Amino acid sequence: MRRVKFEVPADDLERATAFYHDVFGWSAQRLPFDYVLVDASGEPVDVQDADGGISPRTEFVRGPVLIIDVDSVEETARKVVAAGGELLNDREQVGEFGFSQYVKDSEGSVLCLWESLGS
């Protein structure tokens, strides 16, 4: 099953986590690195099936980002470039969960390609 998730950048992960919990009732789980997984229903976070996350703000992640589940980050990154998009970073392993790479689409919107390990 392919899904599209979201990522919200924040300057302060704890403050942002509290905001989304207090305002929208989202549940959250901090990972062993600077990232918080969220479940928008308020149910306990399933690490393998979270709705999205809260990440540190970076030079290219300035606003909300769609996370698009793909079979292969490398193959999809090649398609991004061929279709007029841009690669923003190299493919990176994210703990034991998978691989990610940030790209811009043909209109300049930032997306995150996500490839799960073992999928």
C-alpha positions in Angstrom: 0.0 0.0 0.0 1.4 3.4 -1.0 0.7 6.3 1.2 1.3 10.1 1.3 2.2 11.4 4.8 3.2 14.8 6.0 6.1 16.5 7.9 5.9 19.7 9.8 9.1 21.6 10.4 9.7 23.1 13.8 12.4 25.2 15.6 11.5 23.6 18.9 10.3 19.9 18.7 8.9 19.8 22.2 7.0 23.1 21.8 5.6 22.0 18.4 4.6 18.5 19.8 2.8 20.2 22.7 1.0 22.6 20.2 -0.3 19.8 18.0 -1.4 17.7 21.0 -3.1 20.6 22.8 -4.8 22.0 19.7 -5.7 18.9 17.6 -5.3 16.0 20.1 -2.5 14.4 18.1 -0.5 11.7 19.9 3.3 11.7 19.5 6.3 9.5 19.9 9.9 10.9 20.0 12.4 8.8 18.1 16.0 8.3 19.3 17.1 11.1 16.9 15.6 14.6 16.3 12.2 13.5 15.0 8.7 13.1 16.4 6.2 10.7 14.8 2.5 11.7 15.1 -0.9 10.1 14.9 -3.6 12.6 14.0 -6.4 10.4 15.5 -4.8 10.6 19.0 -4.4 6.9 19.1 -1.0 5.5 20.2 1.6 6.0 17.5 2.4 3.0 15.4 6.0 3.5 14.3 5.4 1.6 11.0 2.1 3.4 10.2 2.3 7.0 11.7 0.4 9.7 9.9 3.4 12.0 9.8 6.1 13.7 11.8 7.5 16.9 13.2 11.1 17.5 12.2 13.8 20.1 12.8 13.5 23.0 10.4 16.3 22.9 7.8 17.6 25.1 5.0 15.2 23.4 2.5 12.4 22.2 4.8 10.9 25.6 5.7 7.2 24.7 5.5 5.0 21.5 5.6 6.3 18.7 3.3 4.5 15.8 1.8 6.2 12.4 2.4 5.7 10.1 -0.5 6.2 6.4 -0.1 8.1 4.9 -3.0 9.5 1.5 -3.9 13.0 3.0 -4.5 14.3 6.4 -3.5 17.1 6.2 -6.0 14.9 5.3 -9.0 12.3 7.9 -8.1 15.0 10.6 -7.6 16.1 9.9 -11.2 12.5 10.4 -12.4 12.3 13.6 -10.4 15.3 15.0 -12.3 14.1 13.7 -15.7 10.8 15.4 -15.1 12.3 18.8 -14.3 12.6 18.5 -10.5 15.7 19.0 -8.3 17.5 16.9 -5.7 18.1 18.7 -2.5 20.2 16.2 -0.6 21.6 12.7 -1.0 19.6 9.6 -0.1 20.0 9.1 3.7 19.3 6.1 5.9 16.9 6.9 8.7 17.7 4.6 11.6 16.4 1.1 11.0 13.2 2.5 9.4 14.2 3.3 5.8 15.7 5.8 3.4 14.7 9.4 2.6 15.6 12.1 0.2 14.3 15.6 -0.2 13.5 16.9 -3.7 11.7 19.8 -5.3 9.0 19.2 -7.9 8.8 21.1 -11.2 7.1 24.0 -9.4 9.5 24.3 -6.5 7.5 22.5 -3.9 9.6 20.4 -1.5 8.7 16.7 -1.2 10.3 13.9 0.8 10.8 10.5 -0.9 10.5 7.6 1.6 11.5 4.0 1.1 10.7 1.7 4.0 13.2 -1.0 4.9 11.8 -4.4 4.4 8.9 -3.3 2.2 
